Amino acid sequence: MKILGLRFANLNSLEGEWEIDFTRPEYASDGIFAIIGPTGSGKSTILDALCLALYGQTPRLGKITRSSNELMSRHAGECFAEATFSTGKGVFRCHWSQHRARHRAGAELQTQKHELSDAGGRILHTKLLDTLAAIEELVGMDFDRFTRSMLLAQGGFAAFLQADPDRRAPVLEQITGTEVYSTISMRVHERQRAERSKLELLRAETDSLRGLDPDTLAAMQEQLDQLVEQERVARAGLESASAELRWHETIAGLQAELARIDRGLEELAAEREAFAPMEERLMLAQRAASLDHRFAPLEHQRNELEREAALLSEKEALLPMLETASREAGGEEAAATDALQSAAAAEMSARPLHDRVATIDLELSEKRRLLEHARSELGGLERQIGHLLEARAA
């Protein structure tokens, strides 16, 4: 397995989103680098993010649950970790995340999510147990082996060294890819055991035989020397075969990498071909956006012109009716003018009568005033008469 990239957000002291691309030249060319910094700067958080993305737990805090998540940064409502890695089966991306209710800090934790997808973004697994099982199968290690070998937490290196050989050897073979040498060693051991059995049989036979004469002994010694030389040649051939085997494995790995690159180029070409219509639309949109400041006033004037044209059409539709009404109003105005002239002539002819009537009205008003005064005097006289009559009667 090879880690190609790591992306995470709001874990421990590293608030916000962070990304590390291990395919960049400064990582890929040197082949080795160190994570350094003062205490509390977030060195272990990077390792925690890798463990979270792969297994949904960390060596320091164990599994993350809905009731407890000590890794999420304070004052944060969500966190996630995403790792991109490659194996002999291809390139994969695993994403782990958890958030609080309504993504608000301090709210209740929600159920965590763990997904596995391929290089093309196709989701392979979304259930927690299925995703974990698939990752263990792809990586070839469960969380315990991974933290004891690939990623040793603080204080875990001594525990790895002190582990018994039976537990440590499979992990080392899986890390270094030396399973083939274990197979060769087993075959050599079996060959050695078989040869030793033959040697013991020969010794038993030689013990039961009488002593050999010097010529026979010299011949057998020469045969023994030949066997030793054959063994040396066989060992040399074994080493040469092992070197060739390593060379073939290297070639196979490079061929697989080349095939993966070819597939990536083909996918990229297909994506570019599929994007061609969108690219043309994007170019047209960019050109349109560059003319937007000129097009907006023109569009406004065009809308105003359309509105004025519609209003003009409405006015033109009303014009015949208004003309008819104007003609009718003209006739009525002429009739009213004739009536007004007739009324003015009648008023002129009746004006002396009006003046006479006005004069009579003034005289009548004066007579009424005099009548009222006489009535008032008559009332006073009647009252005097009443008093005199009362006096005479007395």
C-alpha positions, 0 to 999 in steps of 0.5 A: 500500500502507498499513501498518495494524499491526505485531507482532513478538517477540524481535528484537535488543534488543526482547525479548518481544512488541510491537505497533503499531496504525497505525489508532489515532487518534494515528497516523491523525489526524496523518498523520506521526510519527517514530521517535526514541530513543537509540542501541540502543533499537530504532528500526531493529529496528522497520523490520527487523521490517517487512521480515522480515514482508513479505520475510523479509530486512532491508537490514542483514543480508540473508536469514535462513537456518537457519545464521544469524539475527543478529536473534533476541534472545539468550537467546530460543528463537523470534522472529516478525514480522507485518504487516497491510497494505491495497492496492487488492485488500483487507487482508492479513496476512503472518507470518514466524517462526523458532525453535530446537529445542524453543524453547530458547535456544542450540539449533539453528535450524529452518527459517523459516516465511512465510505470507500470509493475508487479512483473514478469517484464511484462509491463502493461501500457506505456501511461502516462494517462493510467499508472497514472490511473492504479496506482491511482486504485492500490494505492487507492489515487490520487496525492492530497490525497497521498501528504496530507496523506501518504507523507506530503511535507514541511509545508503540515502537518498543511494543512492536520490537518486544512482540514475539517472532510469530506475531512480528514476522508476518507483519514484516513480511507483509510490509517488505514484500519478502513472502517469497524469501520465506517460501525459499527459506522453507524449501531450503530448510526442507532440502537441508533436512532431506540432505541431513537425513541422507547424511545420517544414513550415510554415516550410519552405513559408514559406521557399520563398515570397516575402515577404508583404505587410503585410496578409497578414502581419497576418492570419497574425499574427492567426491565430498569435495565435489559435492561441496562444490556443487552445493556452493554452485547451487547456493550461488545459483539460488542467490542469482535466481533470487536476484532475478526474481526480485528483478522480475517482481520490479518489472511487474510492478513497473508494468502495473504502474505503467498500465495504471498510468495508461488507464489514467491517460485514457480516462483523462482523454475520455473526460476531456472529450466529454467536457468538450461541449461544456468547454465550448459553452464555458468559452461562450459564457466567458465571452458573454460575461465580458460583454455583459456591461455593454449588453445590460444598457442595450437590454434595458433600452430594448425592454423600454422600447418594447414597453413603449411599443406595447403602450403605443399599440394600446393607444392606437387601438383606442384612437378610433373610439376617441375620434368618435367621442371627439366628434360627438363632443364637437356636436354637443359643443356646437349645440351647447354654444347655440343654447348659450347664445340663445340664453344670452339673447334671452337674458339681454331681452329680459334685462329691463324686466329684471331691472324693473323687478329689482326696483320693485323688490327694493320698493317692496322691501321698503314698504315692508319695513314701513309696514313692520314699523306701523305694526309696531306703533299699532301694537303700542297704541293698542297697549295704550288703549288697553291701559286707558280702558282699564283706567276708565273702567276703574 
